[in-house]
């Protein structure tokens, strides 16, 4: 799935084949089209229901990256008139750090801005269908695409005259966002070639600064269940507070379906805040940084009585896995779906001499029961692929969320 066009595939992902997300971590799926955001730090593979393979030798962290070696390589490259970021990327690649990545100054600034829950773009999400076409799946209400009348189901054929068919997702994202010399700014024009049924046309849009909709709430009232679905697409700033508000505002006696499918992560602090909506304090996760053990705790006062089911899949990553793992281990929620992605490592940023940033793995997260997530994922209580939401509603009804 292609998400709001505000984040590119990290440079490191191109050389190692791993698409990453937020620095803990992505409405992101190649941010323009990939759920990608930056902080504690990760970047993510476009959300899609996959079952991650068991960690192979190539997937394991390898030797720790020597930060002095990294800085030296970047400094020498800049002195020789070469790219410091590229030199650093080569060092990270040789280390075998599965989640390590290098971003140039502009990329990293944009990732940090994305953590504020906003991006510059035209306000559409898309996916590549089975025929290889890029099809609009969602339009941001009030955004440039929405005001122009673009609708879900429309086919995106070209950006500024360049065909998108045959291009990688990251290339499409780059075209939507524009060039680095100011073409990405709010107000800059972009021409989209579109098709709807037999009608083909061009639409000139102006990029705008848009807020992401990382938390959406929907009432589910039918013969089987009375509940609210809280869909969390990514953990940007304020996500935790919005989840808590959604739970607080839900009618008494109804259950909650917490949908974390395709959530590629984000800020760990926001995931902990979201956990606080359902827990009365207590442990959310433990982690180590350079061998030093640390812990994350929920705030007291959460709603511990409301029936709760969490939906997960192979696109549930990182901070979203921590939330699902905490709710499962502490017996607060029944988890339903397929095994999660398995991104449970901690990255920290290192600023390089040319302004680029290398994010390096420094530790790993564990659930309250001590289970490692990295390379393993979380197996839900009820494993179901097709019709997972239908099964989740049935489970929720059995927990007391029925009508």
Secondary structure by P-SEA (a helix, b strand, c coil): ccccccccccaaaaacccccccccccccccccccccccccccccccccccccccccccccccccccaaaaaaaaaaaaaacccaaaaaaaaaaaacccccccccaaaaaaaaaaaaccccccbbbbbbccccccccccccccccccccccccccccccccccccccccaaaaaaaaaccccccccccbbbbbbbbcccccbbbbbbbbbcccccbbbbbbbccccbbbbbbbcccccaaaaaaaaaaaaccccbbbbccccccccccaaaaaaaaaacccccccbbbbccccccccccccccccccbbbbbccccccaaaaaaaaaaaaaccbbbbcccccccbbbbbbbbccccbbbbbbcccccccccccccccccccccccccaaaaaaaaaaaaacccc
